[in-house]
Structure formats: structure tokens, C-alpha cells
Amino acid sequence: MLQTIINRLKEPSTYAGLAGLAAAIGRGAEDWQTFSMALAGIAGVIAMLLRGKSSES
């Protein structure tokens, strides 16, 4: 289970999804808006920096 989570954290799509989720949370609650937008920004940067899996066999 822990290894599955670690493997997911190595995928750019995980951080892209986290950024979208953080943005959605920030839209509804003013208290969370600053935090969620910062989290979305950080997750977006991580998603850009991580390499995707190569389709080469």
C-alpha cells in the first residue's frame, strides 16, 4: 500500500490532479483560498518538473 502511494507521488498527473483539487477547494471557502492556491501552484510546478513515463519498450 505504501509503495503504491510512493509510486503515485512520482507521477506528474498526481500533482496536476492535486492542483485541480486545490483550486476547486479554494473557490468555495475564503479561508482556504490562499492556502489552496499556493498548494495548486506548488503542485503545478512539481507536475511540470517531473518526467512522465517513457513509452519506449
N, CA, C and O atoms as a GROMACS GRO file, in nm:
protein
  228
    1MET      N    1   0.082  -0.119   0.000
    1MET     CA    2   0.000   0.000   0.000
    1MET      C    3   0.087   0.127   0.000
    1MET      O    4   0.065   0.218  -0.079
    2LEU      N    5   0.185   0.130   0.089
    2LEU     CA    6   0.274   0.245   0.096
    2LEU      C    7   0.353   0.261  -0.034
    2LEU      O    8   0.374   0.373  -0.081
    3GLN      N    9   0.396   0.150  -0.091
    3GLN     CA   10   0.472   0.156  -0.217
    3GLN      C   11   0.384   0.211  -0.330
    3GLN      O   12   0.434   0.283  -0.417
    4THR      N   13   0.257   0.178  -0.330
    4THR     CA   14   0.164   0.229  -0.430
    4THR      C   15   0.153   0.381  -0.419
    4THR      O   16   0.153   0.451  -0.520
    5ILE      N   17   0.143   0.431  -0.298
    5ILE     CA   18   0.135   0.575  -0.276
    5ILE      C   19   0.264   0.643  -0.322
    5ILE      O   20   0.260   0.748  -0.386
    6ILE      N   21   0.377   0.584  -0.288
    6ILE     CA   22   0.506   0.640  -0.330
    6ILE      C   23   0.517   0.643  -0.481
    6ILE      O   24   0.565   0.741  -0.538
    7ASN      N   25   0.474   0.535  -0.547
    7ASN     CA   26   0.478   0.530  -0.692
    7ASN      C   27   0.389   0.638  -0.753
    7ASN      O   28   0.426   0.700  -0.853
    8ARG      N   29   0.272   0.660  -0.695
    8ARG     CA   30   0.181   0.763  -0.744
    8ARG      C   31   0.242   0.902  -0.729
    8ARG      O   32   0.222   0.988  -0.815
    9LEU      N   33   0.314   0.925  -0.621
    9LEU     CA   34   0.375   1.056  -0.599
    9LEU      C   35   0.488   1.085  -0.697
    9LEU      O   36   0.535   1.199  -0.705
   10LYS      N   37   0.532   0.986  -0.770
   10LYS     CA   38   0.636   1.004  -0.871
   10LYS      C   39   0.578   1.040  -1.007
   10LYS      O   40   0.653   1.068  -1.101
   11GLU      N   41   0.445   1.041  -1.020
   11GLU     CA   42   0.379   1.068  -1.148
   11GLU      C   43   0.333   1.213  -1.156
   11GLU      O   44   0.270   1.263  -1.062
   12PRO      N   45   0.363   1.283  -1.266
   12PRO     CA   46   0.321   1.422  -1.282
   12PRO      C   47   0.169   1.437  -1.275
   12PRO      O   48   0.120   1.539  -1.226
   13SER      N   49   0.095   1.339  -1.323
   13SER     CA   50  -0.050   1.351  -1.324
   13SER      C   51  -0.108   1.360  -1.183
   13SER      O   52  -0.214   1.419  -1.164
   14THR      N   53  -0.041   1.301  -1.086
   14THR     CA   54  -0.086   1.310  -0.948
   14THR      C   55  -0.085   1.455  -0.901
   14THR      O   56  -0.179   1.501  -0.836
   15TYR      N   57   0.021   1.526  -0.932
   15TYR     CA   58   0.033   1.664  -0.890
   15TYR      C   59  -0.058   1.756  -0.971
   15TYR      O   60  -0.108   1.856  -0.919
   16ALA      N   61  -0.080   1.723  -1.097
   16ALA     CA   62  -0.175   1.800  -1.177
   16ALA      C   63  -0.315   1.785  -1.120
   16ALA      O   64  -0.390   1.882  -1.111
   17GLY      N   65  -0.351   1.664  -1.081
   17GLY     CA   66  -0.480   1.641  -1.018
   17GLY      C   67  -0.491   1.711  -0.884
   17GLY      O   68  -0.596   1.766  -0.851
   18LEU      N   69  -0.384   1.709  -0.806
   18LEU     CA   70  -0.383   1.777  -0.677
   18LEU      C   71  -0.400   1.928  -0.696
   18LEU      O   72  -0.469   1.993  -0.617
   19ALA      N   73  -0.338   1.982  -0.798
   19ALA     CA   74  -0.353   2.125  -0.826
   19ALA      C   75  -0.498   2.159  -0.860
   19ALA      O   76  -0.550   2.260  -0.812
   20GLY      N   77  -0.562   2.076  -0.940
   20GLY     CA   78  -0.702   2.098  -0.973
   20GLY      C   79  -0.792   2.087  -0.851
   20GLY      O   80  -0.884   2.168  -0.834
   21LEU      N   81  -0.766   1.990  -0.768
   21LEU     CA   82  -0.844   1.972  -0.645
   21LEU      C   83  -0.826   2.091  -0.551
   21LEU      O   84  -0.923   2.141  -0.494
   22ALA      N   85  -0.703   2.137  -0.536
   22ALA     CA   86  -0.676   2.252  -0.450
   22ALA      C   87  -0.745   2.377  -0.503
   22ALA      O   88  -0.797   2.457  -0.425
   23ALA      N   89  -0.746   2.394  -0.634
   23ALA     CA   90  -0.813   2.510  -0.693
   23ALA      C   91  -0.964   2.502  -0.670
   23ALA      O   92  -1.028   2.604  -0.643
   24ALA      N   93  -1.020   2.383  -0.681
   24ALA     CA   94  -1.164   2.367  -0.659
   24ALA      C   95  -1.201   2.396  -0.513
   24ALA      O   96  -1.305   2.457  -0.488
   25ILE      N   97  -1.120   2.353  -0.419
   25ILE     CA   98  -1.146   2.378  -0.278
   25ILE      C   99  -1.137   2.528  -0.250
   25ILE      O  100  -1.217   2.583  -0.174
   26GLY      N  101  -1.040   2.593  -0.309
   26GLY     CA  102  -1.019   2.735  -0.286
   26GLY      C  103  -1.130   2.823  -0.339
   26GLY      O  104  -1.146   2.936  -0.295
   27ARG      N  105  -1.206   2.773  -0.433
   27ARG     CA  106  -1.314   2.852  -0.491
   27ARG      C  107  -1.433   2.863  -0.397
   27ARG      O  108  -1.510   2.959  -0.406
   28GLY      N  109  -1.449   2.766  -0.307
   28GLY     CA  110  -1.568   2.764  -0.224
   28GLY      C  111  -1.552   2.826  -0.086
   28GLY      O  112  -1.650   2.872  -0.029
   29ALA      N  113  -1.434   2.828  -0.033
   29ALA     CA  114  -1.415   2.874   0.104
   29ALA      C  115  -1.306   2.980   0.108
   29ALA      O  116  -1.191   2.954   0.073
   30GLU      N  117  -1.343   3.099   0.151
   30GLU     CA  118  -1.247   3.210   0.154
   30GLU      C  119  -1.129   3.182   0.246
   30GLU      O  120  -1.016   3.222   0.216
   31ASP      N  121  -1.153   3.113   0.356
   31ASP     CA  122  -1.045   3.083   0.450
   31ASP      C  123  -0.937   2.996   0.387
   31ASP      O  124  -0.819   3.007   0.420
   32TRP      N  125  -0.977   2.909   0.296
   32TRP     CA  126  -0.884   2.815   0.235
   32TRP      C  127  -0.827   2.865   0.103
   32TRP      O  128  -0.739   2.802   0.046
   33GLN      N  129  -0.876   2.978   0.054
   33GLN     CA  130  -0.839   3.023  -0.080
   33GLN      C  131  -0.689   3.046  -0.096
   33GLN      O  132  -0.630   2.997  -0.192
   34THR      N  133  -0.626   3.117  -0.006
   34THR     CA  134  -0.483   3.145  -0.018
   34THR      C  135  -0.402   3.017  -0.010
   34THR      O  136  -0.311   2.994  -0.090
   35PHE      N  137  -0.434   2.933   0.088
   35PHE     CA  138  -0.363   2.807   0.105
   35PHE      C  139  -0.380   2.717  -0.017
   35PHE      O  140  -0.283   2.660  -0.066
   36SER      N  141  -0.502   2.704  -0.065
   36SER     CA  142  -0.526   2.612  -0.176
   36SER      C  143  -0.465   2.663  -0.307
   36SER      O  144  -0.419   2.584  -0.389
   37MET      N  145  -0.463   2.794  -0.326
   37MET     CA  146  -0.399   2.847  -0.447
   37MET      C  147  -0.247   2.828  -0.441
   37MET      O  148  -0.185   2.800  -0.544
   38ALA      N  149  -0.189   2.843  -0.324
   38ALA     CA  150  -0.045   2.818  -0.308
   38ALA      C  151  -0.016   2.670  -0.333
   38ALA      O  152   0.081   2.636  -0.400
   39LEU      N  153  -0.099   2.583  -0.278
   39LEU     CA  154  -0.083   2.439  -0.300
   39LEU      C  155  -0.099   2.405  -0.447
   39LEU      O  156  -0.024   2.323  -0.500
   40ALA      N  157  -0.195   2.466  -0.514
   40ALA     CA  158  -0.214   2.442  -0.657
   40ALA      C  159  -0.091   2.486  -0.736
   40ALA      O  160  -0.049   2.417  -0.829
   41GLY      N  161  -0.035   2.599  -0.701
   41GLY     CA  162   0.085   2.647  -0.769
   41GLY      C  163   0.204   2.555  -0.749
   41GLY      O  164   0.275   2.523  -0.844
   42ILE      N  165   0.224   2.512  -0.626
   42ILE     CA  166   0.336   2.421  -0.597
   42ILE      C  167   0.317   2.289  -0.669
   42ILE      O  168   0.411   2.236  -0.729
   43ALA      N  169   0.196   2.235  -0.664
   43ALA     CA  170   0.169   2.108  -0.731
   43ALA      C  171   0.186   2.121  -0.882
   43ALA      O  172   0.235   2.028  -0.947
   44GLY      N  173   0.146   2.233  -0.937
   44GLY     CA  174   0.164   2.256  -1.080
   44GLY      C  175   0.311   2.260  -1.120
   44GLY      O  176   0.348   2.204  -1.224
   45VAL      N  177   0.393   2.324  -1.040
   45VAL     CA  178   0.537   2.330  -1.067
   45VAL      C  179   0.597   2.190  -1.058
   45VAL      O  180   0.678   2.152  -1.143
   46ILE      N  181   0.560   2.114  -0.956
   46ILE     CA  182   0.611   1.978  -0.943
   46ILE      C  183   0.570   1.894  -1.064
   46ILE      O  184   0.651   1.817  -1.116
   47ALA      N  185   0.445   1.908  -1.109
   47ALA     CA  186   0.398   1.833  -1.226
   47ALA      C  187   0.479   1.867  -1.350
   47ALA      O  188   0.506   1.780  -1.433
   48MET      N  189   0.519   1.993  -1.362
   48MET     CA  190   0.599   2.032  -1.478
   48MET      C  191   0.741   1.977  -1.470
   48MET      O  192   0.801   1.945  -1.572
   49LEU      N  193   0.794   1.966  -1.350
   49LEU     CA  194   0.933   1.924  -1.334
   49LEU      C  195   0.951   1.772  -1.340
   49LEU      O  196   1.058   1.724  -1.379
   50LEU      N  197   0.849   1.695  -1.300
   50LEU     CA  198   0.861   1.551  -1.302
   50LEU      C  199   0.852   1.499  -1.445
   50LEU      O  200   0.778   1.551  -1.528
   51ARG      N  201   0.929   1.398  -1.472
   51ARG     CA  202   0.924   1.336  -1.603
   51ARG      C  203   0.810   1.238  -1.610
   51ARG      O  204   0.781   1.168  -1.514
   52GLY      N  205   0.745   1.233  -1.725
   52GLY     CA  206   0.641   1.134  -1.747
   52GLY      C  207   0.707   1.001  -1.783
   52GLY      O  208   0.826   0.996  -1.814
   53LYS      N  209   0.630   0.895  -1.777
   53LYS     CA  210   0.684   0.763  -1.813
   53LYS      C  211   0.707   0.759  -1.964
   53LYS      O  212   0.626   0.807  -2.043
   54SER      N  213   0.817   0.700  -2.000
   54SER     CA  214   0.854   0.687  -2.141
   54SER      C  215   0.770   0.576  -2.204
   54SER      O  216   0.744   0.474  -2.140
   55SER      N  217   0.729   0.595  -2.328
   55SER     CA  218   0.650   0.493  -2.396
   55SER      C  219   0.740   0.395  -2.471
   55SER      O  220   0.692   0.304  -2.539
   56GLU      N  221   0.872   0.414  -2.458
   56GLU     CA  222   0.965   0.322  -2.524
   56GLU      C  223   0.967   0.188  -2.454
   56GLU      O  224   0.958   0.182  -2.331
   57SER      N  225   0.978   0.081  -2.530
   57SER     CA  226   0.981  -0.054  -2.472
   57SER      C  227   1.120  -0.110  -2.472
   57SER      O  228   1.141  -0.223  -2.426
   0.00000   0.00000   0.00000
